[in-house]
Amino acid sequence: MSVLLEFAMFPTDKTGDSASESVSKVIKMIKDSGVSYKLTAMGTIIETETLAEALDIVNRSYEVLEPLAKRVYSSIKLDIRKGKDNRLIQKIKSVESKIGKVNQ
């Protein structure tokens, strides 16, 4: 099974224009966890074998931010498919096979 989870999570009560300081701590945790992931300008996509693993990453992300903020915002999208894996890469390759390279 493949669980793709796209999410954004950041504190809303911090001053300044950028959330990158807090977000970088979450990305480091994801990187250190060993799950496949892709950072985008608007969020992060992870791929796990189970829903429980994906939701654990979300929970651990909150645990990273919780000491830093009184309020944390998050949005989450899921795509769960049995019998497939490596979809973080394969979904892009499928589109590229039809129109050519899409990311520079």
C-alpha positions in Angstrom: 0.0 0.0 0.0 1.1 3.6 -0.6 0.0 6.5 1.4 0.7 9.9 0.0 0.1 12.7 2.5 0.6 16.3 1.6 0.6 18.8 4.4 1.6 22.2 5.6 2.1 23.0 9.3 3.3 26.2 10.8 2.9 28.4 13.9 0.5 31.3 13.4 1.5 33.4 16.4 5.1 34.2 15.5 6.2 37.6 14.4 7.9 38.2 11.1 7.2 37.4 7.5 8.7 34.0 7.3 7.8 30.6 8.9 11.0 29.0 7.5 12.8 28.8 10.9 10.0 26.7 12.4 9.3 24.8 9.2 13.0 23.8 8.8 12.8 22.0 12.2 9.8 20.0 10.9 11.6 19.2 7.6 14.7 18.0 9.5 12.5 15.6 11.6 11.0 14.3 8.4 14.4 13.9 6.8 15.8 12.1 9.8 12.7 9.8 10.0 13.7 8.1 6.7 10.4 8.4 5.0 10.3 9.5 1.3 9.4 13.1 1.1 9.3 16.1 -1.2 9.4 19.7 0.0 7.4 22.1 -2.2 6.9 25.8 -1.9 3.4 25.3 -0.3 3.9 22.2 1.8 5.5 18.8 2.0 4.5 15.4 0.5 5.5 12.2 2.3 5.0 8.6 1.2 4.6 5.8 3.7 3.4 2.2 3.6 0.5 2.7 6.1 -1.9 5.4 7.2 -0.7 5.1 10.8 2.9 5.9 9.7 1.8 8.9 7.8 -0.3 10.2 10.6 2.6 9.6 13.0 4.7 12.0 10.9 1.9 14.6 11.2 1.8 14.1 15.0 5.6 14.3 15.3 5.5 17.5 13.3 3.1 19.0 15.7 5.3 17.9 18.6 8.2 19.8 17.0 6.2 23.0 16.8 4.2 22.8 20.0 6.9 24.1 22.3 7.5 27.0 19.9 3.9 28.4 19.5 0.6 28.8 21.1 -1.2 28.2 17.9 -0.4 25.9 15.0 -2.1 25.8 11.6 -2.2 22.6 9.5 -3.8 21.4 6.3 -3.7 17.8 5.2 -4.5 15.8 2.0 -4.3 12.1 1.6 -4.2 9.7 -1.3 -4.2 6.0 -0.2 -3.8 3.3 -2.8 -3.4 -0.5 -2.3 -1.1 -2.5 -4.4 1.2 0.4 -5.4 4.4 1.9 -4.1 7.0 4.6 -5.0 4.1 6.8 -6.1 5.9 10.0 -5.0 8.1 9.5 -8.1 6.0 7.3 -10.3 3.1 9.8 -10.5 5.4 12.5 -11.9 7.0 10.0 -14.3 3.6 9.1 -15.6 2.8 12.7 -16.5 6.3 13.3 -17.9 5.9 10.2 -20.2 3.1 12.1 -21.9 4.4 15.7 -22.0 8.1 15.6 -21.2 10.1 16.9 -18.2 8.0 19.1 -16.0 10.4 20.2 -13.2 13.6 22.1 -14.0 
